[in-house]
Amino acid sequence: MPKPDLERAKHYALNRLENELPPTLYYHSLFHTRDDVVPATERFAEMEHITGDDLLCLRTAAYFHDLGHIENSADHEERSVRMVNEVLPGLGYTRPQLALIGQLIMATKLPQDAPTLLAKIIVDADMDSLGRDDFLKTSLDLKAELEIMRNETIGMADWYTRQLTFVLQHRYFTEAARKLREEGKQRNIKLLERLLVEARESET
């Protein structure tokens, strides 16, 4: 039985993301997968001592988790899982591996459900930016993406209110993410509170 070819799976996913994603996906971009979720997944996995087949499936899921956006953002997780099942058998992945990868991708669907440590890792990686210094940039990228997708204009006070509600309700699942990102997330909460006050004052 051939060994799963992670390098070819990685190349397949990144190539399609780079060439087929709608340019208006400012947040769910190639950057989000390649430079955000994948490195965070690998970082948290190392801190949580994930190795072997589990690490292979976790890394593969990180590369494929948003691939469904190339077709349609609605139910993109299910579309990503379908692509996994269409492509990865030809790259040496087994049925149990495909099932696990699919479960990990579906764990990233909002509201997030992370019943296992592997699911907790990829879910935390998908929300890594909440605790990073570039949080505001990624937040505004998401705002611009949603405005185009939904054909609506979102006022700044409205946006900061939505973001503050989301971040206040969010909890990192893994000890690794809490160690690396919780302090930064608390700073970003303070930032949102300040920006919300300023936005409300400017809109009155």
Summary of the structure (lengths in Angstrom):
residues: 204
radius of gyration: 17.6
end to end distance: 66.7
largest distance: 66.7
contacts: 634
relative contact order: 0.13
helix: 75%
strand: 0%
